[in-house]
Amino acid sequence: METCEHVTRILKYNHGRRS
């Protein structure tokens, strides 16, 4: 169950893309 890593990766990606 690697949901935490998956979510963190998406959040970081989203944050960087939004910036």
Biopython code that builds the backbone (N, CA, C, O; Angstrom):
import numpy as np
from Bio.PDB.StructureBuilder import StructureBuilder

atoms = [
    (1, "MET", "N", (0.852, -1.209, 0.000)),
    (1, "MET", "CA", (0.000, 0.000, 0.000)),
    (1, "MET", "C", (0.883, 1.252, 0.000)),
    (1, "MET", "O", (1.323, 1.711, 1.054)),
    (2, "GLU", "N", (1.128, 1.784, -1.160)),
    (2, "GLU", "CA", (1.959, 3.000, -1.233)),
    (2, "GLU", "C", (1.108, 4.205, -1.638)),
    (2, "GLU", "O", (1.425, 4.915, -2.592)),
    (3, "THR", "N", (0.032, 4.416, -0.898)),
    (3, "THR", "CA", (-0.861, 5.530, -1.249)),
    (3, "THR", "C", (-0.258, 6.855, -0.784)),
    (3, "THR", "O", (-0.357, 7.871, -1.472)),
    (4, "CYS", "N", (0.363, 6.826, 0.383)),
    (4, "CYS", "CA", (0.956, 8.054, 0.928)),
    (4, "CYS", "C", (1.980, 8.617, -0.063)),
    (4, "CYS", "O", (1.975, 9.807, -0.377)),
    (5, "GLU", "N", (2.853, 7.734, -0.545)),
    (5, "GLU", "CA", (3.883, 8.187, -1.484)),
    (5, "GLU", "C", (3.230, 8.694, -2.768)),
    (5, "GLU", "O", (3.649, 9.701, -3.341)),
    (6, "HIS", "N", (2.208, 7.984, -3.202)),
    (6, "HIS", "CA", (1.524, 8.376, -4.441)),
    (6, "HIS", "C", (0.880, 9.758, -4.282)),
    (6, "HIS", "O", (1.008, 10.626, -5.146)),
    (7, "VAL", "N", (0.198, 9.930, -3.175)),
    (7, "VAL", "CA", (-0.479, 11.213, -2.920)),
    (7, "VAL", "C", (0.539, 12.338, -2.786)),
    (7, "VAL", "O", (0.350, 13.430, -3.322)),
    (8, "THR", "N", (1.607, 12.059, -2.073)),
    (8, "THR", "CA", (2.633, 13.088, -1.864)),
    (8, "THR", "C", (3.233, 13.490, -3.197)),
    (8, "THR", "O", (3.485, 14.668, -3.453)),
    (9, "ARG", "N", (3.463, 12.471, -4.062)),
    (9, "ARG", "CA", (4.087, 12.758, -5.365)),
    (9, "ARG", "C", (3.124, 13.624, -6.190)),
    (9, "ARG", "O", (3.549, 14.577, -6.844)),
    (10, "ILE", "N", (1.861, 13.298, -6.156)),
    (10, "ILE", "CA", (0.872, 14.063, -6.944)),
    (10, "ILE", "C", (0.762, 15.481, -6.393)),
    (10, "ILE", "O", (0.714, 16.447, -7.154)),
    (11, "LEU", "N", (0.722, 15.599, -5.084)),
    (11, "LEU", "CA", (0.584, 16.922, -4.465)),
    (11, "LEU", "C", (1.785, 17.800, -4.818)),
    (11, "LEU", "O", (1.642, 18.971, -5.171)),
    (12, "LYS", "N", (2.968, 17.199, -4.712)),
    (12, "LYS", "CA", (4.187, 17.962, -5.018)),
    (12, "LYS", "C", (4.178, 18.360, -6.498)),
    (12, "LYS", "O", (4.550, 19.478, -6.854)),
    (13, "TYR", "N", (3.749, 17.431, -7.347)),
    (13, "TYR", "CA", (3.719, 17.712, -8.785)),
    (13, "TYR", "C", (2.715, 18.828, -9.078)),
    (13, "TYR", "O", (2.985, 19.746, -9.853)),
    (14, "ASN", "N", (1.555, 18.722, -8.438)),
    (14, "ASN", "CA", (0.508, 19.725, -8.651)),
    (14, "ASN", "C", (0.986, 21.088, -8.171)),
    (14, "ASN", "O", (0.772, 22.101, -8.836)),
    (15, "HIS", "N", (1.625, 21.105, -7.030)),
    (15, "HIS", "CA", (2.085, 22.374, -6.452)),
    (15, "HIS", "C", (3.121, 23.021, -7.373)),
    (15, "HIS", "O", (3.083, 24.226, -7.626)),
    (16, "GLY", "N", (4.035, 22.205, -7.861)),
    (16, "GLY", "CA", (5.084, 22.732, -8.745)),
    (16, "GLY", "C", (4.488, 23.208, -10.070)),
    (16, "GLY", "O", (4.906, 24.227, -10.619)),
    (17, "ARG", "N", (3.520, 22.468, -10.569)),
    (17, "ARG", "CA", (2.922, 22.841, -11.860)),
    (17, "ARG", "C", (2.090, 24.116, -11.673)),
    (17, "ARG", "O", (2.042, 24.955, -12.573)),
    (18, "ARG", "N", (1.456, 24.265, -10.558)),
    (18, "ARG", "CA", (0.581, 25.433, -10.326)),
    (18, "ARG", "C", (1.449, 26.678, -10.147)),
    (18, "ARG", "O", (1.064, 27.776, -10.550)),
    (19, "SER", "N", (2.602, 26.500, -9.549)),
    (19, "SER", "CA", (3.497, 27.642, -9.286)),
    (19, "SER", "C", (3.855, 28.378, -10.581)),
    (19, "SER", "O", (4.597, 29.360, -10.548)),
]
sb = StructureBuilder()
sb.init_structure("model")
sb.init_model(0)
sb.init_chain("A")
sb.init_seg("    ")
for serial, (resi, resn, name, xyz) in enumerate(atoms, 1):
    if name == "N":
        sb.init_residue(resn, " ", resi, " ")
    sb.init_atom(name, np.array(xyz, "f"), 0.0, 1.0, " ", f" {name:<3s}", serial, name[0])
structure = sb.get_structure()
